[in-house]
Amino acid sequence: MKYIRAIEKDTEQIFDVVQKTIKNIYPKYYPKEVVDFFCDLHCKEKISEDMLWNDKV
């Protein structure tokens, strides 16, 4: 397995994967309010911020 560091241009793809995962898996275990919370928590802006923070590490 090869790991690569995500960069800003990857934000949209990462966002799509995260949102699809949350929307397809989480409802099996959590109520709608929790699913909505996690979708909001992992918005594009936060994903982008996380990638910028990782560049500093």
Secondary structure, 3 states (H helix, E strand, C coil): CCCCCCCHHHHHHHHHHHHHHHHHHHHHCCCHHHHHHHHHHCCHHHHHHHHHHHHHC
